[in-house]
Amino acid sequence: MVKVMVGMDMHSNLADSLISKFVLLKSRSVAVVSQLSEEDILWSPNEESNSIANLALHIRETVRHRVEAIFFGPQEIRDRDKEFHSSLVVSKDEAIAAFEQSFDILIQVVKGMSEEDFLKQPYMDNPPAQSAMNKEATVLDICLQMLAHLSEHAGQIFYIAKARLNDQYVTTTFPKKKE
């Protein structure tokens, strides 16, 4: 049986759902990174893979870039290649701060959006050069794409943490049953 939420309009339900997902990603990301050492933050499995330091910077810059696009039009000051450079050094505290700031920004932006804001098309006059979004994308499309994109990177972070910590890894969801 499907439960229908009475008394909630679609906008409120959508905003609350996005906020709860961003809150969850933030808390899980911070909880996982908090378990790691400084060395773990900088480790990557090979030259073609990202470290948690790379992912933290990439998440921060992606959020900044998208939020600027929503409110000010696409900005072309981002050095995306720098986010993935293998020599990037970010401390554990800086990585945690990047996650907290990024998700806090998204949460505040979504909290302040009206139904009309979700339907705006910020790329119509100036499509982004580096984006999976097309010029017809609405702010809702951008928010949903951000949720998917950040979830992918959170999964990478969790995988790296599990690889580094092995049986010392403390899950942020449901633990496996011990045999």
C-alpha angles and dihedrals in degrees: 000000000000117000115221116208105228119206097021121107121218093253094054092044092049094046092047091049093050091046093050091050092049091047090051094048090049095050094045094046093049092045092052097044090047088065093058134086126235088257091053091054091058098041122107127178093236143343093278095051130079129244122222086254089059092046093048092053092043092052092048093049094044092053092045092048095048095044091050089050092052095051106023107020126260114323119210099197096097119116097204095174090060089060090064101039111131093223093059112130119200122162123231090252091050091050092050091047090050091054093045094047094045096050093040089056092050092047092050093046093051092045090056097047125109124208088260091052091058090055097050118114106216095178098055096101098030117023115203119257094214109038143103087222123095125219093263092058115128125216086255089056089050092049093049092046089050091052091051094043095048091046089055091053092044087056090053090050092050091048092051090047092051091048092050099041100034109178091000091067113114110210121228092210132033115334121231115254111258114239 
